[in-house]
Amino acid sequence: MSKQSIFGRISTLIRANVNALIDQAEDPQKMLDQLVRDYTNNIAEAESAIAETIGQLRLLERDTAEDRQAAAEWGNKAIAASRKGDELRAAGDIAGADKFDNLAKVAIQRQVQTENEIKAVEPQLVQQQQVVEKLKGGLDGMKQKLTQLKAKQSELLSRAKLADAQNKVHDAVKSIDVMDPTSELGRFEEKVRRQEALAAGKAELAASSLDAQFESLEDIGELTEVEARLAALKSGNAGALEA
């Protein structure tokens, strides 16, 4: 994975409006699960690519440090050869002095060459360091987003469980609502009311029959008295009639 593609992937994921994606989804839970998987996979890929980039940077830094050390050593060799040439020249050994002066020149040439190589690499080194820092920052941003996603995932899961529990409670309460004629309790109450009405009707009917029986007894009493007086009249017992 190139650094450019890493930058693009990280930038896209960091800029992603997670809440908007979830709100627009037909199934927020599925969308959230997919986002968590995407972020987890991309973080793993980014970590691998960034680790490789950091490894290349450390190699470049090590090579540069070695080149600086080599340049310093060539400088020390040039100084040593120059001093030796001066000593030989002072002693009258011109040939020996020229030999060490030439060695000093070679050392200086190597030093300059190495320093030029370091100067050529330094911009690349600085750029590589900046890239690594940006990648690290982007990776941290992705991990923060993933943490937010997982927190949102847990929140939605808790809310879903709570909503399910509330629905079950509402359904249970509705099933025993005494005002609901379709509920079992409502039907039982209606049956009791009908039985009570039937008992009241039977009682009222029984009371009406009893009153009629007493009324017939009174009528019989009146007829008996009339017949007694008629019999007395016929027997000539007027006194008994008047009485």
C-alpha positions, 0 to 999 in steps of 0.5 A: 500500500503506497503512502498516498493510498494510506493518506487517502484511506485514513482521511476518508475514514476520519472525515466520515460523519458516523452519525449521519451514516447511521441516521440515513441507514435503513438498518442502523445496527447493521450499518454500525456493525459494518462500520466497526468491521471496516474501521477495524480492518483498515486500522490493521492495514494502516498499522502494517503499512505505517510500520513498514514506512517507519522501518524505511525511515529508521533505515534512512536515519541509520544510514545518514548517521553512519554517513555523518560518522564516516564524514567525520572520520574522513575529516580526522584522517585528512587532519592526521595526514596533513600534520604528518606531511608538515612534520616530514616537510619540516624534517626535509623529507619533501617526498614523504611530505607530498605523499601525506599531503596527497593522502590528506587531499583524498581524505578531504575528497571522501569527506566532501563526497559523503557530506554531499550525499548527506545533504542530498538525503536530508530533504528526503529524511525530513519528508519521511519523518513528516509523513510518519508523524502524519500517518501516526496522527491519522492512525490515532484519529481512526482508533478514536473513531473506532472507539466512538463507533464501539461506544455507539454500538453498545449504546444502540444495543442497550437501547434496542434491549430496553425498547424490546423489554418496554414493548413486552411490558406494554403488551403484557399490560394490554393483555390484562387491561380490564377496559379492553373487551377483547382481553381474557379478563374483559371477557370473564367480567362480561360473563360474570355480569351476564350471570348476575343479570340472570340471577336478578331476573330470576329473583324478580320473577320469583317475587312476582309469582309470590305476590300473585299467590298472596293476592289469590289468597285474599280473593278466596277469603273474600268469597268465603265470607260472602258464602257464609253470610248467604247461608245465614240469610237463608237460615233466617239467622238475621242476627248472625248476618248483622253481626 
